[in-house]
Amino acid sequence: MNILEIFGVITLFAVFLACQTEAAETISGVPRIVDGDTIVIGATKIRLESIDAPESDQICVDENGDRWACGIAARDRLAGYVGNSPVDCTPSGLDAYGRTLAVCRIKGEDLNAWMVREGWALAFIHYSKIYLPDEVEARDARRGLWKGAFIAPWDLASS
């Protein structure tokens, strides 16, 4: 390997490291809540990674068999929990819609896990099982969506 080839390899490696550092930079700020799994910080639309909350127009059935707007409830619970507090999001990439995928934290707590543990989102096991224990806890305690009946958000998206 000559000096130019070595320089080229070093340059490529430096560019690779710079891209990795940029992708891992934390996005912080007080978010605007779009729905139960999507927030906006500044100009960045963030999809809470590895969870799936009901869409804003999704209807569920409560423990009495009455219909209720569970998608709005999930959004409102997230908004109420976050309030005017800043969140810190660690991005891992982009989803198919160009949103930044991230795990977000509020005061050090994993916000994605909180949504699942409180029953307002499901562990999106198609992509990761990291939040499955939180989902089991919510289901066993009959929190949030688990108080009644609902269709998993990913099943509605494909219908």
C-alpha positions in Angstrom: 0.0 0.0 0.0 1.5 3.4 -1.0 1.1 6.6 0.9 -1.8 7.8 -1.2 -3.8 4.6 -0.5 -3.0 4.9 3.2 -4.1 8.5 3.2 -7.3 7.6 1.3 -8.2 4.9 3.9 -7.5 7.3 6.8 -9.7 9.9 5.1 -12.6 7.5 4.6 -12.3 6.3 8.2 -12.4 9.9 9.4 -15.5 10.7 7.4 -17.1 7.5 8.7 -16.4 8.6 12.3 -17.7 12.1 11.7 -21.0 10.7 10.3 -21.4 8.3 13.3 -20.8 11.2 15.7 -23.3 13.4 13.9 -25.9 10.6 13.9 -25.6 10.1 17.6 -25.9 13.8 18.6 -28.7 14.4 21.1 -31.6 16.5 20.0 -32.9 18.5 23.0 -35.8 20.9 23.6 -39.4 21.2 24.7 -41.3 19.1 22.2 -44.6 19.7 20.4 -46.6 16.5 20.7 -48.0 15.3 17.4 -49.4 11.9 18.5 -48.6 9.2 21.0 -45.4 8.2 19.3 -44.4 11.4 17.4 -42.9 14.6 18.7 -41.3 17.7 17.1 -38.3 19.5 18.5 -37.4 22.6 16.5 -37.6 21.5 12.9 -37.0 17.8 13.6 -39.9 15.4 13.6 -39.1 12.5 15.9 -40.7 9.0 15.9 -40.3 7.4 19.3 -38.4 4.3 18.5 -39.6 0.7 19.1 -43.1 1.7 20.2 -46.4 2.1 18.4 -49.2 4.2 19.8 -52.7 4.5 18.3 -53.2 6.9 15.5 -54.9 10.2 16.4 -58.2 9.1 14.8 -58.1 5.5 16.2 -61.1 4.4 18.3 -61.0 1.7 21.0 -63.5 0.1 23.2 -63.4 0.5 27.0 -64.1 -2.0 29.7 -67.8 -1.2 29.5 -67.9 -1.8 25.7 -68.1 2.0 25.0 -66.2 3.5 22.1 -63.5 6.1 23.0 -60.9 8.1 21.2 -57.8 6.2 22.4 -55.5 7.9 19.9 -56.3 11.3 21.2 -56.0 10.0 24.8 -52.5 8.6 24.1 -51.5 11.9 22.6 -52.9 13.8 25.5 -51.3 11.6 28.1 -47.9 12.1 26.4 -48.5 15.8 26.3 -49.6 15.9 29.9 -46.6 13.9 31.1 -44.1 16.0 29.1 -45.7 19.4 29.9 -43.2 22.2 29.2 -40.2 20.0 30.2 -37.3 19.6 27.8 -36.6 16.1 26.5 -33.3 14.7 25.2 -33.6 12.3 22.2 -30.8 10.1 21.0 -31.4 9.4 17.3 -30.6 6.1 15.6 -31.7 6.7 12.0 -34.7 7.6 9.9 -38.0 5.8 9.4 -39.7 5.2 6.0 -41.4 8.6 6.3 -38.2 10.5 6.9 -38.8 11.0 10.7 -35.8 10.7 13.0 -36.1 7.5 15.1 -35.0 8.1 18.6 -35.2 7.1 22.2 -36.2 10.1 24.2 -35.6 10.9 27.9 -37.4 13.3 30.2 -35.5 14.0 33.4 -33.4 10.9 32.8 -36.5 8.6 32.3 -37.0 6.7 29.0 -40.1 8.3 27.6 -40.7 5.5 25.1 -40.7 3.0 27.9 -43.1 5.2 29.9 -45.6 5.3 27.1 -45.6 1.5 26.9 -45.5 0.9 30.7 -48.5 3.3 31.2 -50.4 1.4 28.5 -50.6 4.2 25.9 -48.4 2.5 23.3 -47.3 -1.0 22.4 -43.9 -2.5 22.1 -43.2 -2.5 18.4 -41.8 -6.0 18.4 -41.5 -6.1 14.7 -38.4 -3.8 15.2 -37.3 -4.5 18.8 -38.4 -6.4 21.9 -36.7 -3.9 24.3 -40.1 -2.6 25.6 -41.9 -5.9 25.8 -41.5 -6.2 29.6 -43.1 -2.8 29.9 -46.0 -3.9 27.8 -46.5 -7.0 29.9 -46.5 -4.9 33.0 -49.1 -2.5 31.5 -51.3 -5.4 30.2 -51.2 -7.2 33.5 -52.1 -4.0 35.4 -54.8 -3.2 32.8 -53.4 0.3 32.2 -54.3 2.7 29.4 -55.4 0.8 26.2 -55.4 -2.5 28.1 -58.5 -1.5 30.1 -60.6 -2.5 27.1 -60.1 -3.7 23.5 -58.2 -2.3 20.7 -56.6 -3.1 17.4 -52.8 -2.9 17.3 -51.8 0.3 15.4 -49.7 -1.7 12.9 -52.7 -3.9 12.1 -54.8 -0.8 11.2 -52.0 0.6 9.0 -52.0 -2.5 6.8 -55.8 -2.7 6.4 
